[in-house]
Amino acid sequence: MKNSTRRFIEDLKRKEIKYSLEREGVDGNPDVVSVKYIGENMKEIRTVMFFTDVNASYKIFSVAKVPSAKREKMLEKINELHNQWRWVSIAIDEDDEIFFELDVWCSEKDIEICTQALIQIVDIADSCYPEIMKVLWS
């Protein structure tokens, strides 16, 4: 397990945040940690973090499925949300599902940045969810 991952897990434990170590990275692969939250707007927000030696990538998969008939309107909404939340990427993947992504530089010395990034991406996804659903329901 990478030192940054170990320190991140220690910080989660201190803050009493439940987590799951999905995979310890070997042969240059990242460590994978996941955390589940219950949001105000989303029932479950599962964030998966991929840790390398120098950075962490946070992803929230499968936020909503976008039917082809709503794709153009959803892309407009996603662009609008990008203007509001510039440092978090919001996109539609090859399975037509919306996901959120955030990359941060982190070291074992500055692990609080990683914990704060987790809280931020969860909060942003939960805040964006009603706007995403308005497009799907329209």
C-alpha positions in Angstrom: 0.0 0.0 0.0 1.3 3.4 -0.9 2.1 5.8 1.9 -0.4 8.4 0.8 -3.1 5.8 0.8 -2.1 4.6 4.3 -2.2 8.2 5.6 -5.5 8.9 3.9 -7.1 5.8 5.5 -5.7 6.9 8.9 -7.3 10.3 8.4 -10.7 8.7 7.5 -10.5 6.6 10.6 -9.7 9.7 12.8 -12.8 11.4 11.3 -14.8 8.2 11.7 -15.6 8.0 8.0 -16.3 4.4 6.8 -14.3 3.2 3.8 -13.4 0.1 1.9 -9.9 -0.7 0.6 -10.9 -2.2 -2.7 -7.4 -3.0 -4.0 -3.8 -2.5 -3.0 -1.9 -1.4 -6.0 1.0 -3.6 -7.2 3.2 -3.4 -10.2 2.6 0.3 -10.7 -1.2 0.1 -10.4 -3.0 2.5 -8.0 -4.4 1.7 -4.6 -8.2 1.8 -4.8 -10.3 3.1 -1.8 -14.1 3.7 -1.8 -16.4 5.7 0.5 -20.2 5.7 0.4 -22.2 8.7 1.6 -26.0 9.4 1.8 -26.6 12.8 0.2 -29.4 15.3 0.7 -30.3 14.8 -3.0 -28.8 11.5 -4.0 -29.6 8.3 -2.1 -26.1 7.0 -2.3 -22.9 8.6 -3.4 -20.1 6.1 -3.9 -16.8 7.7 -4.5 -13.9 5.7 -5.7 -10.3 7.0 -5.2 -7.3 5.8 -7.1 -4.0 6.6 -5.4 -0.6 6.7 -7.1 2.6 7.8 -5.4 1.9 11.5 -6.2 -1.8 12.0 -6.9 -5.3 10.8 -6.3 -8.1 10.6 -8.8 -11.7 10.7 -7.4 -14.6 9.3 -9.4 -18.3 9.1 -8.8 -19.7 6.7 -11.4 -23.2 6.1 -12.6 -24.9 9.2 -11.3 -27.6 9.0 -14.0 -28.3 7.2 -17.3 -28.9 9.6 -20.2 -31.3 8.5 -22.9 -30.1 9.4 -26.4 -33.1 11.7 -26.8 -31.9 13.8 -23.8 -28.2 13.7 -24.6 -27.9 17.2 -26.2 -29.9 18.9 -23.4 -27.8 17.1 -20.9 -24.6 18.2 -22.5 -25.8 21.8 -22.3 -26.6 21.3 -18.6 -23.2 19.7 -17.9 -21.5 22.7 -19.6 -23.5 25.0 -17.4 -22.5 23.0 -14.3 -18.9 23.2 -15.4 -19.1 27.0 -15.3 -20.3 26.7 -11.7 -17.9 24.0 -10.5 -14.8 24.4 -12.7 -12.3 22.1 -10.9 -14.6 19.1 -11.0 -15.1 17.3 -14.4 -18.6 16.1 -15.2 -19.1 14.0 -18.3 -21.1 11.3 -20.0 -19.2 8.0 -20.4 -19.4 5.4 -23.2 -22.4 3.7 -21.4 -24.3 7.0 -21.5 -23.9 7.5 -17.7 -22.9 10.7 -16.0 -19.8 10.7 -13.8 -17.9 13.2 -11.8 -14.1 13.2 -11.6 -11.5 15.2 -9.6 -7.7 14.9 -9.7 -5.5 16.2 -6.9 -1.9 16.2 -6.1 -1.3 14.7 -2.7 1.5 13.5 -0.7 1.6 11.7 2.6 2.6 15.1 4.3 -0.5 17.0 3.0 -3.1 14.2 3.3 -5.7 16.7 4.5 -6.0 17.9 0.9 -7.1 14.4 -0.1 -9.8 14.2 2.6 -11.0 17.7 1.7 -11.2 16.7 -2.0 -13.4 13.7 -1.1 -15.8 16.0 0.8 -15.9 18.5 -2.0 -16.6 16.1 -4.8 -19.4 14.4 -2.8 -20.9 17.8 -2.0 -20.7 19.0 -5.6 -22.2 15.8 -7.0 -25.0 16.0 -4.5 -25.6 19.7 -5.3 -25.7 19.1 -9.1 -28.0 16.0 -8.9 -31.3 18.0 -8.9 -30.2 20.0 -12.0 -29.3 16.8 -13.8 -32.6 15.1 -12.9 -34.6 18.2 -14.1 -33.2 17.6 -17.6 -34.0 13.9 -17.4 -37.5 14.5 -16.2 -38.3 17.3 -18.7 
